[in-house]
Amino acid sequence: MIKKIAEKDITECVELIRNSFLTIAVQFGFTPENAPGFTAFATTENRLMWQFEQEKRPMYAFFDNDRIIGYFSLQLLENNICELNNLCVSPEYRHKGIGEKLVSHAFRVAKELNCSKMNIGIVEENTVLKKWYESLGFIHTGTKKFDCFPFTCGYMERKL
């Protein structure tokens, strides 16, 4: 079941985000030393709490009974655009359609918030993830290389 998270869920969400993105870090050789800003290493309770309390980001989780096994947030930008952030599914629950359900829910929430376009940033070298987002209607719009990351940032968008 997908529902809005509560403040009490922040710690569990941080653990899920870090553990989920850690599998990508391991796969591509990212470490706290060569990619300290990567989601697996940079997500903290303080950061998520700021997004929850100050930015008022819509944050949702997929619950299996009382356990959070999937998560996403939406950052509301200007011009009716939003960005899908920290979409993740616990590694042992992947390939069961949960990610697709979370993205579909994100589309519904974004439309309710009058967003006309959703952006996402990915590790460009993760071609499997890129193809998955394309299967959900996202279009690749470009890349950018930052000195602080050992990978290229890829950018995608989908009209809502």
C-alpha positions as CSV (number, residue, x, y, z in Angstrom):
1,M,0.0,0.0,0.0
2,I,1.3,3.5,-0.9
3,K,0.6,6.3,1.5
4,K,2.1,9.6,2.6
5,I,4.8,9.2,5.2
6,A,4.6,10.7,8.6
7,E,7.5,12.4,10.5
8,K,7.9,9.1,12.5
9,D,8.8,7.4,9.2
10,I,11.8,9.6,8.4
11,T,14.4,7.3,10.0
12,E,13.2,4.3,8.2
13,C,13.0,6.2,4.9
14,V,16.6,7.3,5.2
15,E,17.7,3.8,5.9
16,L,15.8,2.5,2.8
17,I,17.2,5.2,0.6
18,R,20.8,4.7,1.7
19,N,20.6,0.9,1.4
20,S,18.8,1.0,-1.9
21,F,21.2,3.4,-3.5
22,L,24.2,1.6,-2.0
23,T,23.5,-1.3,-4.5
24,I,24.1,1.1,-7.3
25,A,27.2,2.6,-5.6
26,V,28.7,-0.9,-5.3
27,Q,27.8,-1.8,-8.9
28,F,29.5,1.3,-10.3
29,G,32.3,1.6,-7.8
30,F,31.1,4.8,-6.0
31,T,32.5,5.4,-2.5
32,P,32.1,8.1,0.1
33,E,35.6,9.2,-1.0
34,N,34.9,9.5,-4.7
35,A,31.2,10.4,-4.6
36,P,30.4,11.9,-1.2
37,G,27.3,13.6,-2.7
38,F,25.8,10.4,-4.1
39,T,22.4,9.6,-2.5
40,A,23.7,6.5,-0.7
41,F,26.2,8.6,1.2
42,A,24.6,12.0,1.3
43,T,21.0,11.2,2.6
44,T,20.6,12.0,6.3
45,E,17.8,12.3,8.7
46,N,18.4,16.1,8.9
47,R,18.3,16.4,5.2
48,L,15.0,14.4,4.8
49,M,13.5,16.2,7.8
50,W,14.3,19.6,6.2
51,Q,12.6,18.4,3.0
52,F,9.6,17.2,5.0
53,E,9.1,20.1,7.3
54,Q,10.6,23.2,5.5
55,E,10.1,22.4,1.8
56,K,6.9,20.5,2.5
57,R,7.8,18.0,-0.2
58,P,5.2,15.3,-0.9
59,M,6.8,12.1,0.3
60,Y,5.3,8.7,-0.1
61,A,6.2,5.1,0.8
62,F,5.2,1.7,-0.2
63,F,4.3,-0.3,2.9
64,D,4.4,-4.0,3.3
65,N,2.4,-4.4,6.5
66,D,4.2,-1.9,8.7
67,R,7.6,-2.0,6.9
68,I,8.6,0.6,4.3
69,I,9.9,-1.1,1.2
70,G,9.7,1.7,-1.4
71,Y,9.9,5.5,-1.3
72,F,9.8,8.7,-3.4
73,S,9.4,12.4,-3.0
74,L,8.5,15.2,-5.3
75,Q,10.3,18.5,-5.4
76,L,8.0,21.2,-6.7
77,L,9.8,23.6,-9.1
78,E,8.7,26.6,-11.0
79,N,6.5,26.6,-14.1
80,N,4.4,23.6,-13.0
81,I,7.4,21.3,-13.1
82,C,8.3,18.8,-10.5
83,E,11.3,16.5,-10.0
84,L,11.0,12.9,-8.8
85,N,13.5,12.3,-6.1
86,N,15.0,9.3,-4.3
87,L,12.7,6.8,-6.0
88,C,13.8,3.5,-4.5
89,V,12.7,0.0,-3.7
90,S,14.3,-2.3,-1.1
91,P,16.7,-4.6,-3.0
92,E,14.9,-7.8,-1.9
93,Y,11.6,-6.4,-3.2
94,R,12.8,-5.3,-6.7
95,H,11.5,-6.7,-9.9
96,K,8.0,-7.1,-8.5
97,G,6.3,-4.1,-10.0
98,I,6.7,-1.9,-6.9
99,G,8.8,0.8,-8.6
100,E,6.3,1.1,-11.4
101,K,3.5,1.5,-8.9
102,L,5.4,4.2,-7.1
103,V,6.1,6.1,-10.3
104,S,2.4,5.8,-11.3
105,H,1.4,7.2,-7.9
106,A,4.0,10.0,-8.4
107,F,2.3,10.8,-11.7
108,R,-1.1,11.0,-10.0
109,V,0.2,13.2,-7.2
110,A,2.0,15.5,-9.6
111,K,-1.1,16.0,-11.7
112,E,-3.1,16.8,-8.6
113,L,-0.5,19.4,-7.8
114,N,-1.0,20.9,-11.3
115,C,2.4,19.8,-12.5
116,S,2.6,19.4,-16.3
117,K,6.1,17.9,-16.4
118,M,8.2,15.6,-14.3
119,N,12.0,15.6,-14.3
120,I,14.4,13.0,-13.0
121,G,18.2,12.8,-12.7
122,I,19.9,9.4,-13.0
123,V,23.4,7.9,-13.3
124,E,23.8,8.1,-17.0
125,E,25.9,4.9,-17.1
126,N,23.1,2.9,-15.6
127,T,21.6,1.9,-18.9
128,V,19.2,-0.6,-17.3
129,L,17.6,2.1,-15.2
130,K,17.5,4.5,-18.2
131,K,15.7,2.0,-20.3
132,W,13.2,1.3,-17.4
133,Y,12.4,5.0,-17.2
134,E,12.0,5.2,-21.0
135,S,9.5,2.3,-20.7
136,L,7.5,4.6,-18.4
137,G,7.4,7.4,-20.9
138,F,10.4,9.4,-19.8
139,I,12.5,11.0,-22.6
140,H,16.2,11.5,-22.3
141,T,17.0,15.3,-22.5
142,G,20.7,15.5,-21.8
143,T,23.7,14.9,-19.6
144,K,26.1,16.8,-17.5
145,K,29.5,15.9,-16.0
146,F,30.3,17.2,-12.5
147,D,33.8,17.1,-11.1
148,C,32.4,15.9,-7.8
149,F,31.0,12.7,-9.2
150,P,32.8,9.8,-10.9
151,F,29.8,9.4,-13.2
152,T,27.8,11.4,-15.7
153,C,24.4,12.8,-14.6
154,G,21.6,12.0,-17.1
155,Y,18.4,14.0,-17.2
156,M,15.0,12.8,-18.3
157,E,11.5,14.2,-18.4
158,R,8.0,13.2,-18.9
159,K,5.0,15.3,-19.8
160,L,2.0,14.7,-17.5
